[in-house]
Amino acid sequence: MRAGLARILFISNIRKFQHLGSTTLCMIDKPSSLTGSPVLQFFDSLTSTLFGDSRFVVLEQRLFNTISLLNAVANIGGAFTVLSLKNYAFLFFLNLGTGILFLLFYYLSRFRHAYQYLYWPFVLLILVFLFFSALANAGSQGGSHYYFIPALVIAIILAGNLGRTLVATFLFSGATVALLVIEQVKPEWIMTYASGQERFLDVSGNLVFVQIFTAILVQVLTQNLNQERKKSDRLLRNVLPETIAQELKQTERVQPVDYESASVLFTDFVGFTQIAESFTPQRLVEELDGCFSQFDQIAKSHHLEKIKTIGDAYMAVGGIPVPNRTHAVDCVLAALEIEQLISGLREKEILRSRPYWEIRVGIHSGDLVAGVVGREKFSYDVWGDTVNIASRLESSGVGGRINISSATYERVKDIFDCEFRGKIEAKHKGQIDMYFVKGFRPGLSSDANGKIPNQEFFALYKSLEQESAL
């Protein structure tokens, strides 16, 4: 969605005044800077390239990619570390051959997405490799049997269900028992070391490498699990306010809250149905997504909680889930910016001889109840007569204007210049005193149109914020 010229001017001028203490009023979300050190950024980029981007590749596949590549590197590299042993030929080809197969598994999973079918071939290859490696490395007197522990951990991590875990545990335990029995019954099958020094070097090397391999495995698993947790937390925060999401995670339920004072903002596009008929479905969705995405940014920057969209209608609330005394002012500030945004877009489309809708905004202040409904799909919502009246304010408004109730007017009249409309009939609500917001009052604005706040405004707003904190 294209950003309107009016909104750009509005934002750029507002930002000139954002230097008063900790006041962050009217701040539009800026692109977040990269966090973390360059080393961590490089590591994240490298792991995403090698094992798959966590945004597009599921956790199970990323783990399979990681473990198969680690095994490939370990075995192919290990093939060249056994050349000093007396039975180096067998061990060399055992390591090199299985390393190439692990590399093939990595390719099939990373680039052909066939990891679902590779679990048992992968686990059996690990098991066969470790079994014969132990036979060729002095059995329990050598160091190869150390690998059975991380190998079983790998099999369990990749299992995905209890059945696979139990079978894998049985197979690895059975292979271990078989090795011990062979060592006692058929000791001639075990290839011993040529000397005590050879045994010491191989056992100590294997022990150290197993520890390093296990540390890398745990680090990769932890990183992937943290990525999944962050993704799920981010999705939950996109659906629910952060404090509500925390309560839901901790108690698995959310207590409804009664708010004595909050402000509800509704918007609706005027002429939407007629104009939408001239759009392709794809363009219609893109236009709505572009508008509502910027509405989301505006709402967030003014401390509003977005509640939902219904068709072409948008709803947000100020003063929840954390109560404050600035909610009515916040809603009007957001409404002014939304109106500037849509007006700018409309002007650009009209210059191209293309139709575009206007925005109609309604705001009302009062008490309401907020809570979470649903079990399968959570929804944070608000209820009460305040919500209904705010909806009526929007539907009784005029395109390109911000329509507020007398309750909201009383909370913002010292800041905004408002025009009394009189008593307007609202559906099922009778006559309601309504006002159009024209802009900031002259003493609080730095331009003749009353669209840009000055330092006096920010000082006044800061005092309201401090009162909220008391």
VODOTI-917302 format. One record per residue: residue in one letter; y, x, z of N, C-alpha, C in turn. Coordinates in steps of 0.001 Angstrom, whole numbers, plus 500000, padded with zeros to 6 digits. Last residue first. Layout:
BEGIN
AYXZYXZYXZ;...
This chain:
BEGIN
L507781500176538660507996500019540098506990499034540691;A507472500114535952506627501036536696506741500858538189;S509384498384535068507996497982534934507082498830535782;E511664499920535459511462498740536304510020498278536249;Q511255501720533400511198502213534787511031501056535763;E511662500063531191510353500696531394510208501163532847;L514351499495531530513376498400531606511983498957531856;S515435502023531108515599501408532434514615500259532609;K514822502321528428514195503204529408514308502632530809;Y516514500446527293515066500244527212514338501108528247;L518953501676527821518655500361528384517156500102528388;A518671503988526290518892504108527730518568502798528428;F518444502880523767517303503608524320517446503796525828;F521029501734523481519828500900523465518651501614524131;E522608504002523507522755503011524582521531502096524645;Q521935505224521119521492505829522376521622504874523544;N521033502498518860521750503724519229521263504228520586;P518987501110516198519419501218517596520150502530517857;I519744499428513274519372500740513804519881500872515234;K520662496981512484519249497272512247518795498574512892;G523262495978512270522522495787513507521039496068513382;N524911496488510177523933495405510001523109495151511267;A526387498710510881527067497411510829526091496252510722;D524686500856513250525089500465511908525656499051511930;S523847501340515784524664502390515176525051502056513742;S523820499083518546523433499435517188524388500468516618;L524723498052520840523439498749520916522966499203519544;G526987496583520450527093497737521335525825498563521403;P525990494476518744526904495525518255526968496767519141;R522433493938519110523803493596519456524722494769519071;F520175494065516331520663494567517616522102494105517848;G519477490915514650519441492369514774519888492785516154;K518916488244514550519704488815513461519663490347513474;V516473485914515164516949487242515556517652487865514365;F516992482482515644516722483537514683517272484844515234;Y515551480220517993516610481172517649516108482103516544;M514990476903519347514583478080518570515797478910518180;D513696474577521528514869475397521213514412476669520515;I511621472052520260511698473335520959512985474041520543;Q510172468849520440511305469668520039511424470914520923;G506569468725520251507878468108520375508975469040519915;K504103469693519751504821470291520873506203469669521081;H502868468795517445502171468542518718502898469121519934;K504928470916515620503749470065515575503046470020516925;A508301470820516533507098471628516350505872470732516483;E511624470428515649510362469728515883509200470653515569;I514139472230517279513338472068516069512018471404516431;K517350472352518380516016471878518754515255471538517474;G519007475332517153518965473978517681517562473621518101;R519274477932516491518948476999515405519037475540515845;F521351480574517328520696479361517820520492478377516663;E520763483895516660521447482700516138520680481454516577;C521267486971518446520431485860518009521292484658517589;D521083490325518899522013489282518468521188488153517855;F519425491817521674519450491400520281520458490272520054;I519953492329524389519663493441523479519845493040522023;D520218490108525882521150491192526180520989492367525219;K518104488490525041519463488141524619520485489235524896;V515484488693525792515979489691524844517450489504524484;R514746486687527503514311488049527847514936489103526941;E515687484394526338516209484744527655515855486175528042;Y514045484342524028515481484610523916516064485053525251;T511605483502525001511747484881524532513218485269524468;A512331480888525639511731481742526666511840483214526281;S513186479847523235514202480076524272513656480976525373;S511446481678520594511671480539521486512769480870522489;I512280482942517312511827483098518693512168481850519498;N511710484144514138511974482914514888511429483061516299;I513017486091511716512222486175512955512640485020513839;R512731485751508110513447485623509387512466485701510559;G511349485645505749512306486722505913513082486675507209;G511013482126505757510642483405505181511727484443505322;V511281480550508929511748480665507551511365482047507045;G509229478588511210510225479576510836510578479522509359;S507181477092512073508484476414511985509594477354511539;S505098478873512269505024477866511205506340477102511028;E506019480367514538505826480998513224505848479963512110;L506042478432516517507283479141516193507175479786514813;R503319477800516609504263476788516109505617477430515745;S502372480146517755501912479765516418502850478737515790;A503605479941520228503949481056519346503533480760517911;I502245477716521237503667477592520930504116478725520003;N499661478806521585499875477664520686501344477537520282;V500157480807523485499613481160522168499897480047521164;T501007479277525645501903480284525073501460480672523668;D498808477855526407499836477145525664500839478111525037;G495859479923525883496901479282526682497952478646525790;W494260483090525344494275481632525322495441481119526166;V493085485887523434493993485306524425494023483787524242;D490421488348523078491249487234522633492119486739523774;Y488184490545521724489214490440522756490218489405522285;S484845490271521023486174489910520541487101489768521739;F481719491657520016482755491447521019484085491095520351;K478855490356518913480074490944518387481211490621519346;E476960489499520821476536490310519696477728491049519087;R478626488168522645477636489126523129477185490049522007;G481831486690523400480774487118522499479852488118523154;V485066487680524580484063486662524312483046487235523335;V487250488884527011486315489227525939485291488116525803;G490692487849527645489330488218528006488496488520526776;A493614486411529059492995487326528092491601487698528576;V495894483759529288494649484345529795494063485217528693;L499452483532529939498257483361529121497070483999529822;D502948482600530101501693483016530711500527482760529757;G505401483783527691504923482924528764503618483432529342;S507176483687524605506802484388525841506396483391526906;H506815483904521054507041483102522264506521483873523467;I507710484262517674507425484920518960507723483953520094;G506980484484514195507282483664515356506876484361516638;V507874485211510851507453485719512161507875484739513254;R506987485574507522507544484637508505506985485037509856;I507672487372504574507023487313505879507755486318506769;E506987486694501086507881486988502200507084486880503490;W505120488101498260505380487165499345506464487645500310;Y505992488543494852505480489089496118505924488168497247;P505710488863491269505925488080492491505359488787493714;R507437491200489237506162490716489762506409489961491058;S509448492721488110509205491352487612507841490834488021;R510060494957489393509034495092488357508659493742487747;L511748493990491287512313494865490262511338495090489115;I509827492746492888510744491903492100511395492735491005;E508684494964494125507875494149493217508757493272492328;K510814495900495693510233496762494669509429495963493654;E511233493709497404512292494144496502511738495007495366;R508797493686498803509151492556497948510232492957496940;L508962496045500287507895495883499296508234494780498299;G511168495387501913511216496534501009510170496438499910;S510153493196503308511341493027502460511448494165501457;I508092494404504751507752493434503701508946493198502773;L509647496137506453508563496629505597508309495674504437;Q511326494398507830511902495428506974510862495957505989;E509387492948509264510223492247508284510864493236507315;I508377494992510886507494494310509938508305493612508847;E510670495556512388510117496585511511509176495973510473;L511047493146513726512101493682512867511549494709511887;A508636493030515178508934492014514162510016492504513204;A508926495163516940507847495192515952508127494214514829;L511112494156518407511218495430517692510155495534516603;V509919491864519479511039491718518544511234493007517749;C507958493028521121507563492124520040508681491977519004;D509553494483522915508596495171522055508200494307520863;V510885492429524250511652493370523429510726494087522447;A508665491332525564509434490509524622510260491394523685;H507720493515527161506876492919526123507656492092525107;T508808494911529246509426495127527934508719494358526827;R507512494871531572508685494010531472509354494105530108;N503880494662531552505146495384531553506290494395531400;P500324495045532124501568494261532179502804495158532151;V497924496027529929498730496569531025500061495803531060;P496852494900527711496194494581528970496921495157530188;I499953493075527513498540493126527870497932494355527183;G502515493119526512502354492880527948500916492788528393;G502260491427523374502857492439524216502681492097525682;V499971490856520735500509490424522021501089491617522757;A499505489576517382499542490674518355500242490183519612;M498185488488514319498532488136515691498467489371516585;Y498650487269511038498447488435511907498941488079513295;A497324485630508134498066485585509405497675486779510275;D495776485347505948496993486136505774497855486129507031;G492880485183507739493411485026506397494606485936506207;I493754486318510662493059485130510166493634484844508783;T493344489075512789493929488528511577493094487335511157;K494012489790516298493169489475515148494026489161513937;I495435491422518215494354490519518599493434490230517417;K496953494428519169496548493565518056495361492717518502;E499237494837521596497792494805521400497480493858520254;L502071497013521524501461495691521371499962495843521184;H503626499297521618502828498941522799502265497511522722;H504720500089519269505565499291520160504768498696521321;S502735501381517911503901502179518290504826501423519236;K500982499231517413500601500290518346501807501073518827;A502456497786515496502091497170516776501758498237517818;I502553499701513418503788499219514037503500498629515414;Q499851499933512809500601501109513259501881500689513982;D499318497295511999498596497892513127499352499084513690;F500929497100509754501224496250510920500554496833512164;Q499517498816508121500830499242508602501299498370509764;S497264497223507777497100498576508332498430499088508863;F498355494973506590497856494865507955497620496227508588;C499074496022504009500055495405504922499568495449506357;G496580496986503041497741497865503159498783497328504121;D495043494668503115494644495814503930495812496765504119;L496447493138501241496340492684502635495982493847503551;E496077494759498952497422494433499432497394494011500899;E493276494816498726494016496062498909495415495797499463;V492712492115498290492202492762499503492968494050499775;L494040491816495807494402490983496952493969491646498256;R492700493599494156494089493864494495494518493057495708;Q490160492332494073490295493692494595491735493984494999;P490707489824492911490190489910494282490369491295494889;T493919489975491256492470490110491213491964490175492657;F496559487565491634495958488854491937494461488830491629;S497438485030491354497736485932490240497148487329490453;E496814483858493751496085483398492574496318484301491367;A498649484835495517497306485417495536496500485006494312;I500821483139495131500907484515494624499518485142494545;Q499876480779496384500259480769494977500259482187494389;T499325481685499021498286481045498206498619481110496723;F501819482752499995500628483590499821499627482970498847;G504225481698500669503846481684499262502592482480498963;V504642483869503365505149482668502697504815482765501210;F502351485042505689503001485288504409503388483967503747;D502974485370509165502288484661508086503055484932506802;T502525486374512586503147486506511271502304485754510247;F503197486097516048502430485642514895503220485950513628;L503102487398519266503729487506517952502750487022516880;V503702486687522621502754486568521509503532486569520198;S504135488241525728504760487715524515503764487775523371;A503770487379529214503418488167528040504117487539526840;S503221486820532550504260486959531530503791487897530436;E500926486531534025502047485635534299503103485680533201;Y497649486516532967498923487236532876500063486243533059;D494424486764534152495558485838534019496852486655534009;V491503487944532606492692488259533396493788487250533085;P487910488009532868489147487487532267490332487712533206;Q485969490948533127486544489814533843487793489319533109;V483327491896531122484768492022531344485271490756532025;R480314493898531331481014492631531218482494492846531547;E479272496358531784478631495536530761479199494119530702;T480538498212533364479965497039534036479208496103533104;Q481263500340531653480872500601533032480124499434533668;K481937499246529203480904500283529256480385500490530676;L483956497458529987482738496939529374481614497963529441;E485912499221530905485313498252531827483995497719531286;Q486496500528528489485959501269529625485275500342530618;A487543498390527005486332499065526535485676499848527666;I489833497885528496488799496851528420487475497461527972;T491275500209528024490899499877529397489796498830529432;E491562500046525181490821501140525805490389500809527222;P490849496876523586491777497821524229490995498858525028;L488370496729520939488869496340522255489926497324522734;V487974497779518408487722496352518619488378495875519906;N488520500425518589489143499693517489488989498191517657;R486901501170520660488342501108520918489089500405519796;L484472501150519301484680500200520385486161500051520694;L484875503263517535484657501919516999484913500867518066;R485059505338519401486193505037518528486072503634517942;D482521505291520526483687505025521376484895504638520529;S481009505974518282480812504653518884481983504287519794;K482032508570517831482113507545516797481989506152517394;K481410509856520201482811509698519835482984508622518781;R478609509742519997479283509065521106480754508832520781;E478192511313517730477793509909517710478491509128518820;Q479165513757518684479782513142517512479457511658517444;N477348514194520743478763513984521070479504513351519908;L475042514585519236475108513432520140476547513137520538;N475765516971517935475502515756517161475574514505518019;Q476022518705520136477156518471519243476966517175518456;T473413518633521181474544518176521984475736517832521113;L472000519781519031471686518415519482472852517835520269;V473181522312518995473284521435517819473018519991518206;Q472436523233521553473842523139521178474037522183520001;V469637523192521374470300522311522338471767522126521989;L469324525161519347468790523808519171469494522819520098;I470417527422520556471023526891519327470597525448519118;A468576527681522676470000527475522959470714526887521748;T466216528158521256466340526955522073467792526647522390;F466843530630520118466535529490519252466701528179520016;I467129532188522428468268532006521521468066530777520648;Q464498531973523457465636531533524259466863531270523375;V463059533090521358462807531690521734463971531148522549;F464029535704521437464347534861520291464118533384520601;V462964536646523857464413536581523672464768535634522536;L460216536421523262460785535717524411462298535559524255;N459901538100521043459653536663520911460299535872522044;G460505540578522270461299540081521146461140538578520963;S458472540748524174459872540682524620460767540153523506;V456210540810522444456363539760523460457826539634523883;D456704543111520878456539541805520240456774540677521244;L456945545201522775458029544942521827457924543537521234;F454462545028524125455717544864524853456856544499523904;R452633545565522047452612544266522724453943544008523417;E453337548196521484453465547181520436453504545788521046;Q452650549385523920454047549389523499454304548335522428;G449902549116523956450683548383524934452151548314524549;S448610548733520566448975549500521756449767548621522712;A447766546893518729447257548257518605447538549084519852;Y446780543643519918447791544632519562447157546025519522;T444241541491518397444948542127519515445970543130518997;M443443538452517140443882539786516721444719540400517837;I440674536499517915442039536847518308442350538271517880;W438063536221517400438985535554516465440451535930516748;E436749537334519502436850538130518285437771537500517238;P436592535389521448437687536370521548437835537217520299;K435566532579521711435519533398520504436643534445520525;V436001531655524372434689531506523736434523532436522533;Q438656532304525091437557532520526030436200532544525339;E440141531680522871440338532984523498439200533314524464;I439394529043522439438997530068521474439091531449522097;V440726527869524643439268527818524559438754528899523610;L443406528320523970442860528885525215441336528918525196;L443574526856521569443827528295521580443229528964522818;A443080524262522534442157524880521580442339526394521541;V445354523820524102444031523883524752443026524582523835;T447233523751522008447338524739523083445995524924523786;A446389521558520523446406522879519897446467523974520950;G446758519489522435445418519799521932445351521170521295;S449536519545522662448707519850523840447298520227523416;F450193518790520062450608520092520565449813520497521796;L448980516214519939448635517259518977448999518645519510;F450236514796522062448779514978522051448385516130521130;T452884514816521148452538515460522423451042515745522489;A452582513283518822453013514675518729452663515439520003;V451844510807519957450921511500519051451282512974518951;L454165510228521476452855510358522128451871511117521252;T456133510107519452456250511054520569454900511290521232;R455279507997517844455302509358517301455360510393518415;G455665505925519778454362506191519162454281507603518614;L458399505857520384457440506299521403456097506658520804;N460566507224517825459918506125518533458849506691519460;G461801509549516962462466508273516709461814507085517360;A461198512361516549460199511285516496460813509922516204;L462898514465516875462852513850515552461970512614515489;I462409515126519543463769514794519116463745514020517802;I459679515771519427460111514593520199461504514159519765;A459698518079517860458908516923517421459345515652518138;I461298519742519482461739519359518142461011518103517677;V459575520031521678460891519401521863461435518919520523;L457532521426520457457255520072520941458563519324521176;A458957523791519968458401523032518842458086521595519252;P459594524824522487460674524248521673460157523443520489;I456705525334523117457579524480523939458757523937523126;F455607527067521274455041525715521374455969524778522162;Y456642529591521492457286528668520549456749527247520645;Y454999531081523095456244530585523678456880529494522803;H452965532034521528452722530750522188453977530223522890;S453783534542520688453946533410519772453783532066520469;G453337536779522234454553536022522484454701534775521643;G450086537467523760451204537762522879452412536899523212;Q448099536539525303448633537838525673449865538221524834;S447178534253524173448043534090525342448618535410525826;G446913535850521054446723534632521832447708534522522972;A447583538041519427446910538277520707446834537055521607;N448581537032516984449456537757517917448878537763519319;A447037535409515479447311536743514937448180537580515855;L447031533099516956445754533805516749445999535248516291;A449724532408516681449212532802517998447897533550517871;S449761531758513989450599532860514453450131533355515807;F448151529536513960447648530763513335448485531972513718;F449870527794515465448467527993515838447958529320515271;L452304527762514125452235528310515478450801528624515888;F451501526531511651452103527863511685451958528498513070;V450602524051512527449671524978511863450218526404511916;L453012523000513605451822523148514436450843524166513837;I454722522934511395455084523718512593453845524018513415;L453254521147509806453495522515509335453872523417510505;L453383518840511333452070519482511132452239520910510626;V456128518276511140455537518559512449454205519280512294;F456349517839508323457156518849509003456521519247510327;P454607515691507802454403516991507149455138518128507855;W455941513781509586454605514298509892454288515579509119;Y458592513542508318458374513848509728457004514469509971;L459303512807505782458946514208505993458551514527507431;Y460380510383505227458982510604504825458469511989505182;Q463026510500506013462164509494506649460672509763506376;Y464312512361504389463860512790505708462916511796506377;A465343512354501866463956511897502011463402512202503396;H467762513088500629467758512054501670466359511462501892;R468264515133498968467504514023498388467282512895499399;F469680516946500460470214516590499147469442515456498463;R468404517140502975469863517253502864470395516686501552;S465610516753502428466325515901503375467828515928503138;L464965518667500517464599517265500276465333516316501208;Y465932521005501795466504520554500522466209519077500289;Y464211521132504037465662521018504209466319520478502950;F461754521456502756461995520249503561463502520030503761;L462229524003501680462008522862500782462249521551501523;L462347525464504039463536525398503190463433524247502194;F459704525176504860460769524597505688462069524460504884;L458522526675502781458239525232502896459287524530503763;I459527529203503392459892528586502109459638527087502146;G458265529565505868459725529548505779460198528898504498;T455596529664505156456061528491505912457584528393505892;G455691532160503753455238530921503108455727529677503834;L456620533995505707457380533777504475457001532457503818;N454614533817507726456024533516508020456800533176506750;L452331534494506220452357533267507018453805532861507297;F452998536968505159452850535835504243452825534493504983;F453140538424507600454240538406506659454149537179505745;L450625538130508799451794537545509453452982537446508493;F449036539550506946448773538134507232450016537472507819;A450300542109507080450173541380505806449961539890506045;Y450200543148509694451478542672509161451311541821507917;N448482544060511624448063542917510817449259542288510108;K449939546031512921448770546427512137448279545297511223;L453564545846512538452314545499513203451120545831512310;S455833546219511094455358547377511864454029547104512562;L456491543823509978455955544851509082455427546066509830;V457673541771511234456269542040511620455678543184510807;T460127541149510276460090541819511581458670542189511996;F460024539687507999460350541107507829460377541866509162;A459527537134508854458527537771507991458770539272507884;G461775536248510176460676536787510969459623537493510141;G463262535202508054463717536420508716462602537073509511;I461610532985507589461831533953506511462336535273507089;N461763531751510145460477532210509607460657533236508485;A464529531243510539463754531980511544462471532541510946;V465195529724508263465841531022508492465028531864509458;A463523527486508705463420528267507473464002529661507672;N464430526548511185463047527031511052462877527894509808;L467028525777510427466824526800511462465420527391511378;L466398523764508585467076524987508124466928526106509150;S465161521888510261464401522447509138465053523729508627;I467267521310512029466046521943512535465235522561511399;T469237520154510321469518521305511183468250522049511558;N467938517986509125468516519048508301468717520317509121;F467326516510511435466234517032510598466754518169509735;L469927515891512295469040516692513147467900517299512340;R470803514328510141471506515571510477470637516479511344;Q469016512165510320468976513051509155469675514370509435;E469776511047512785468407511506512575468316512481511402;L472520510295512367472161511340513332470774511911513048;V473483509871508897473038509376510205472543510529511060;V476432510664507217475010510990507376474575510614508791;F479122510073507322478334509486506241476832509689506404;R480302511298509454480843509997509037479939509301508036;S479130513762509724478730512723510680479262511356510302;D477981515399506873479155514874507567478742513709508453;G475443517886506977475879516541506634477043516094507487;F474731520526507284473830519526507834474229518088507523;L476628522147505933475202522495505949474315521317506301;T479094520838506293478633521227504956477131521455504928;S479211520539509045479274519348508193478758519656506798;T479168523195509859478036522337510193478021521062509358;L481698524015508820480455524643508372479250523754508643;S483483522428510250483440522345508794482136522903508249;D482965523298512848482737521893512494482624521720510988;F483752525995512585482368525663512949482036524226512574;F486468525726512006485586526349511027484131525988511305;Q487291524549514412487483523836513150486563524392512073;L486697526600516197485993525332516306486122524516515025;V488513528526515223487080528831515253486271527536515319;P491016527350515597490527527585514233489031527870514184;S490670524930518312490973526245517788490478526370516353;G491976521541518420490976522560518604491389523868517947;T493188519239515912493028519683517290491940520746517357;L495633518649513525494280519089513804494211519622515219;S497760515837514188497535517230513833496116517608514190;S497983512640512766497557513470513888497293514889513406;P500853511368511335499534511910511089499147512857512206;K502413509120513681502500510217512747501098510747512512;D503331505826514209502264506805514290502434507879513236;I506729505484515078505669505118514170504623506211514231;M508482504596517918507809505685517249506714505128516355;C509870502775519460510025502701518005509385503877517288;L510034504881522326510236503583521694510431503725520194;T509521506832524077508868506923522778509010505637522013;T511038508738526513511073507471525795510476507651524411;S511255510903528098509909510586527621509870509295526846;G514442511888527047513373511994528032512023511738527394;L515364511029524056515802510731525427514609510767526363;H514908511272521409514936512515522175515341512273523618;Q515066509557519146513879509623519990513834510920520797;F516943509040517242517314508752518627516152508917519592;K515926509498514790517029510355515208517335510196516691;R514137507498514313513607508748514869514712509705515302;I515690505544513106515243505345514488514797506667515098;N515948506601510553517129506509511413516737506333512871;S513350506419509576514010507725509629515225507704510536;I512835503666509734512089504601510572512836505916510710;F514672502605507877514628502105509249513980503128510170;L513992503924505523515311504136506109515323503738507574;I511403502852505208511590504297505318512929504617505968;R511916500157504969511186500627506141511376502127506336;A513267500083502536513951499634503758513244500157504995;L511352500953500735512511501798500998513202501403502286;G507899500455501721509174499977501214510318500891501597;A505002502091500716505950501906501824507304501544501245;R502165500562499193503377501351499061504324501059500221;M498812500858500000500000500000500000501229500888500000;
